[in-house]
Every structure is written in structure tokens, then in C-alpha cells.
């Protein structure tokens, strides 16, 4: 009953602070999807611009090969550009004697390639891949002429000569099972999610610390503690409201991830399927990140005290834990997580980031075990903290 009364009080306080609600709940719903749309628009609206300069009309068949490759792969081609307002990302120059050398089986031919220093890597890759494709075509044509001239056209296939080795690619999970390319791409997506997962939970630190210390600063703590409300109800009401607000603010992050991954998959043609189990694991990880942040905020507040300076220290410590877990997930291979490297599991939040990696790597049991362990630790921390807190500690620290 007392806990319900305190929760109602917290809700009323939140209703009065509309700026807090706007900044922590509404904005994530708008900003993160908007970022995903802007990223997609910047790629779709501004594709790499490749200029082709030609000094001989006989080069046109080869220029057409490169031009078709570039346009098929999302680039824009302009020819002999005279418009100074258009600055191409790269330039390919076909010299006057290109056709003569290309058609002669005993000669080498060449093109000039210029890359604008400020262009992105996508433009450079597109140009190099297009030139590589042209080179492959020239080799194929030369082999075909050799075979025809030696009356071997019914015996030898040019494809067999130019591609004597074929590679069959397989992706396997850490349990040894074959995985689809979509699942492999999902593994990279999981590492991206860890980068935004824990910073998104940090507002919970403010909800908890300000909810408790703020009562002291606003001179309302003494009257609350003098009422019949128990210290447990006081602490848990703050934590419950902080978790609810953290969950609501995280919904925007989850929505942004879904939109971002969908747009990236569509733009670059990557097979990426956000399966229901994966989405559920991401949501569960977000919930536990919020709960763990609240639990750490309470235990550190208990250990360090409730001054405004200590609130900054608490914020720094928890944010540091989250950043370590976020960036370590970029290079840790969970299949080789042996001693002493497995000691990273002692770092808060590390269990959550590795849980995502274990799940997409095919070890669902380990993933769920880590999440269950985090939940158990959070409950223990909150129970212990509520019992160690007392009125004197809140008032005097």
C-alpha cells in the first residue's frame, strides 16, 4: 500500500516536469528513426559520381562496360564533364590508344584513375571494382580468341581457364552448424547494437539519483521519512519509476535500430532478417540494461553518499562500465572466450553485450543464462540496498 502511494507521488511529480518527459521519452521516438532516414537519404540521394573522360571514340565499347557496372551498383556516371559545379568523386580516363592495346593480345593497356581526397570509401571501391570487372572482361575475350584460333572451342571453356578455382563459402556457428548469410550479417548488426545499447540506459542514473537526492535538495526528504512510508517503499518506488521511464526512452532506440537495419539492408542489398527471437533478445537486453543501471545507481548511491558531487561520480562510473562493454563487443570473439579473458564477465554490462553475441553466434543457452544471471544480480543488489538504506544514511550523507 505504501509502495503504491509512493509510486503515485512519483507519477504526479513526473507529470509536473513535462520537459523531462519530452526530453527522455518523446525525443528518442523521433530522433533515432530520423537519423536512420537521414542516413538512407544521404546514400540514396547522393550516390557516388564517377566521371569518365574519353580521348577516342573507339574506346566506347569498353567505356560502356564500366559505365554499366557503375550504374548497376548505385553510382552515377558523367562523361567529359564541363560543368564546374559538379565535382565527381572519382575520374576514369581512357587514353587515345586504349582500344588498340586492348584488342591486341600481346599488349597491355591502361587507364588513369583519379580519386577525390574527400570522397568516401564507397566511391573508391566502386571505381576499383568497375576497373577490375573490365580487366576480367578483357582477359576473357583474349582467352576466347586464343581458343578459337587453335580450334579448341569445342574442348575448352574460357570460364574454366580464367576461373580454375571455385570457392564455396560457408558460415558456421560456434556450435559447428551451418548458418545463413543473413545470420552472419545479423552478427555484425548485434555489434552495432551494443554501441548504442548502454549509453541509451544512462538517463536511468539521473532518474534514480535525482529521485532520491533530489528529495533531499528540495527539502522534502525529512517529511517523507517522517511519514508512515517505509524506507523500502521509498527506494523501490524511485527504482520502479526510473525503470519505467528507462524502458519508455529505450523504445525509441529499438525502433531506430529496426528502421536503420531495414534501410541498410535495402540500400546495400544485404540479406538481413530481423527474426522474432532476435528482436525479443534485443528487447530483453534493453530491459535488463535499464534494470542493471538502476540497481548500480542505488548501490553506488548507498556506498558513496548522496551529494551532488557524488552523483557526478556515480554517473561517470556507470557510463564507463557501459562504454567498456560497448566497445569490447567490437573485437571479442565469444568462441575464444577462455581464461583469463573470460574475466571480462565481471565487468557490469559486459554480460549483456556478450549475451547478444552468443545468441547470434548460435549459443542460445549461454545467451539466456547470462541474461538470467544479470537479472538475479539486479534483484539481489536492490534487496540488499533497500535493507542497508536507513533514514539516517539518507539524511546525513
GIDALIN-V489268 format. One record per helix or strand. SS is the DSSP state (A for helix, B for strand). FROM is the first residue (numbers start at 1). LEN is the number of residues. If there is no record, write none. Layout:
ss->[SS/SS]
from->[FROM/FROM]
len->[LEN/LEN]
This chain:
ss->[A/A/B/A/B/B/A/B/A/A/B/B/A/A/A/A/A/A/A/A/A/A/A/A]
from->[2/18/49/57/76/90/98/111/121/158/171/178/181/199/203/221/231/276/308/334/341/350/364/391]
len->[15/28/6/16/4/5/6/5/29/5/2/2/17/3/15/6/38/29/21/3/6/11/25/6]
